[in-house]
Amino acid sequence: MNVTPNNLPGADASVANVPAEVPANDAHVASADAASAIAKQDRLFAALRSLDSLLIAFSGGADSAYLAWAAHTVLGDKALAVTALSASYSGHDREQALAFVAVTGIGHEFIETREFDNPLYVANQGDRCYHCKDELFDRMENLRAARGFASIAYGINADDTHDFRPGHRAAHEHAILAPLLDAQLTKAEIRLLSNAAALPTWDRPASACLSSRVPYGTAVTPELLAQIDRSESVLRGCGFRQFRVRAHGNLARIEIAREELPRALDPATSAQISAGLKAAGFTFVTLDLEGYRSGSLNILLKA
């Protein structure tokens, strides 16, 4: 049977509750070995079981959703998922987070963060993510003290250590737990295990904060991020799944997954996209022929 928070709230979750066979015919999970993933999940559950209580930084993406579900499964109402609201968090991501909460029944709260009050964040240098996470963990520490929670965790996985992610420094400074990384769970394994648990996030496309769409050195403002959010809603409305709208002044550079590019190049679709993004506030609209690349703007840090 599938493990769900509804049938195991606070139970003694173990590997025995997870199906021995999980679907692996999707590109998201095909590279994961089921037996290894289940063994790692068993270690994850054991680590969570050793905690008195836990706050989880929850964005609604595949990693933090799986961690929030696992913590709820093991700790019940001693686990609380926390989502930060600010101009950098898209309306779509908020909807997805609420949908996950409704389906799984995990404990959840929104908090407000004020990273835009920090000029070092607004300046959007290479350490922008550090200042964002520093603010997030400050707010979560305040919540932990007020509510009496023992620990805070976030959803870094074993693959994330290979990318440029300055936010991890903030996590280290705040002594934030990294249960998925400690269990050495990879992204593919998290998707496979999420599929087995019938979590709707198992195949959710990667999603980063809206500020990641702005080139380093260009100030991030709530107004600019709202423009990007409106623009990405246009692409979502056209049925695309994996994409980014990168803002280069009055020019929008659209990255779309390679398998979806042919449809984006269809004259009728491209006209619809162009009109939508111009209505959102851009003067010029371009399609990046290299397609979607996670963290593509990081190349500017190496220039």
ZIWOMO-V668789 format. One record per residue. N is the residue number from 0. RES is the residue in one small letter. OMEGA is omega in whole degrees, 0 to 359 (NA if undefined). Layout:
n=<N N>
res=<RES RES>
omega=<OMEGA OMEGA>
This chain:
n=<0 1 2 3 4 5 6 7 8 9 10 11 12 13 14 15 16 17 18 19 20 21 22 23 24 25 26 27 28 29 30 31 32 33 34 35 36 37 38 39 40 41 42 43 44 45 46 47 48 49 50 51 52 53 54 55 56 57 58 59 60 61 62 63 64 65 66 67 68 69 70 71 72 73 74 75 76 77 78 79 80 81 82 83 84 85 86 87 88 89 90 91 92 93 94 95 96 97 98 99 100 101 102 103 104 105 106 107 108 109 110 111 112 113 114 115 116 117 118 119 120 121 122 123 124 125 126 127 128 129 130 131 132 133 134 135 136 137 138 139 140 141 142 143 144 145 146 147 148 149 150 151 152 153 154 155 156 157 158 159 160 161 162 163 164 165 166 167 168 169 170 171 172 173 174 175 176 177 178 179 180 181 182 183 184 185 186 187 188 189 190 191 192 193 194 195 196 197 198 199 200 201 202 203 204 205 206 207 208 209 210 211 212 213 214 215 216 217 218 219 220 221 222 223 224 225 226 227 228 229 230 231 232 233 234 235 236 237 238 239 240 241 242 243 244 245 246 247 248 249 250 251 252 253 254 255 256 257 258 259 260 261 262 263 264 265 266 267 268 269 270 271 272 273 274 275 276 277 278 279 280 281 282 283 284 285 286 287 288 289 290 291 292 293 294 295 296 297 298 299 300 301 302>
res=<m n v t p n n l p g a d a s v a n v p a e v p a n d a h v a s a d a a s a i a k q d r l f a a l r s l d s l l i a f s g g a d s a y l a w a a h t v l g d k a l a v t a l s a s y s g h d r e q a l a f v a v t g i g h e f i e t r e f d n p l y v a n q g d r c y h c k d e l f d r m e n l r a a r g f a s i a y g i n a d d t h d f r p g h r a a h e h a i l a p l l d a q l t k a e i r l l s n a a a l p t w d r p a s a c l s s r v p y g t a v t p e l l a q i d r s e s v l r g c g f r q f r v r a h g n l a r i e i a r e e l p r a l d p a t s a q i s a g l k a a g f t f v t l d l e g y r s g s l n i l l k a>
omega=<176 174 175 178 182 181 178 180 178 184 177 185 179 180 182 183 184 179 179 178 180 180 180 182 178 182 181 188 188 183 183 176 187 183 179 180 181 178 178 178 177 178 178 180 180 179 179 181 181 182 177 180 190 165 181 173 191 179 186 177 187 185 182 177 178 179 179 177 182 180 178 179 184 189 181 184 173 175 179 176 185 180 181 177 173 181 181 181 188 175 178 180 178 178 180 178 180 179 179 179 181 182 188 181 178 172 188 173 169 169 177 173 187 180 181 173 182 181 178 175 183 181 172 172 185 180 181 183 177 183 177 181 178 177 180 184 172 181 179 176 176 179 178 180 182 185 179 176 186 190 176 179 174 196 174 178 186 179 186 182 181 184 178 183 183 177 180 177 178 179 179 182 180 180 179 180 180 187 181 178 180 177 181 177 178 178 181 180 178 178 179 181 176 176 181 180 179 177 184 181 188 181 180 179 178 181 178 182 183 180 180 179 186 181 177 180 174 184 175 180 176 181 180 181 175 177 178 180 178 181 180 174 177 180 178 179 176 176 179 184 186 185 171 168 179 185 176 185 179 179 174 176 186 172 178 180 186 181 179 184 182 180 178 181 175 186 181 180 181 177 178 179 182 180 182 181 175 175 179 175 179 178 181 181 181 177 181 184 175 178 182 172 177 178 185 181 179 178 179 179 181 184 NA>
